[in-house]
Amino acid sequence: MDILKKVHREITPLSAEDSFLVFDRKKREFDFPIHFHPEYELNLIKNGKGVRRLVGDSLEEIDDIELVLVGPNLHHGWITHNCKNKEIHEVTVQFQNNLFNDDLLNKRIMKPIKEMFDRSIHGILFTKKISNELYPRISQVSRLDGMDYFIEMVSILHDLANSRNQRLLSTFTVNRNEFENSDNIKKVYDYIHANFHKKITLAEVSEIVNMSSVSFNRFIKKRTGKTFINYLNDVRISNAAMWLLEKDQSISEIAYKCGFNNIANFNRVFKKFKNCTPTEYKAVFEGIKRVL
């Protein structure tokens, strides 16, 4: 993707002998460029109300506390933005993507963690409730040694994996094979990504997988967490967001290229999904100064 050429490839200080690397710091602002790396990253921010979070194509202003897991090679960053607090507490945990091998992850007890890792290619936002519950433990990790340190981190990952109401952040991923093994969802995914610029009806997509419209809507909601219309708009807005940054075209041109038949509807849907207008989105990405 062209956008990845604009971000920083971070070389983390993790060595082959390391398990988890923890950075625990108090700060007044964020000043590291948007970046990506092959390691997983768990990021906890407290006292950060007004900070802006960027993960993949997701751009949102955060609340007082948040906890996010970013999967391998997904670009991400936090921007000081409207945060006035001078005592932002940030704990960042990085670990290599092969720390847990397939043999271990395929054990029954590790299934929730494996599934969480699979979802993390979109970036995962955990609830404020679980963030507050785990804040004291995550804040203490850097003070532990040896096996206590390792066991506590695995325990935290287990609690996160089993927590409720996790929210995926980015529509696009670096690796597009984001769904569970399913021929039907792969057919739907391929068809929508090939035709999102045109009018697509629920009936025609249902026919591709030989389902009724009602059954198909239940099917896609179970697999993606979204209705057909919301998933289709997700794909359209994701592509629009990338094109706003990568292509020298007007907002109206991009809106029509993404399947919207009028600019007012495009602006309304874009703001619903991105919490800002297309113009604001483009300006923020082009003018980012303080990022983690």
Beta strands, then each sheet from edge to edge (+ up, - down):
strand 1: 8-9
strand 2: 20-27
strand 3: 35-36
strand 4: 40-46
strand 5: 52-55
strand 6: 58-61
strand 7: 65-70
strand 8: 76-79
strand 9: 88-95
strand 10: 124-125
strand 11: 167-168
sheet 1: 1+ 3+
sheet 2: 2+ 9- 4+ 7- 10+ 11-
sheet 3: 6+ 5- 8+
end
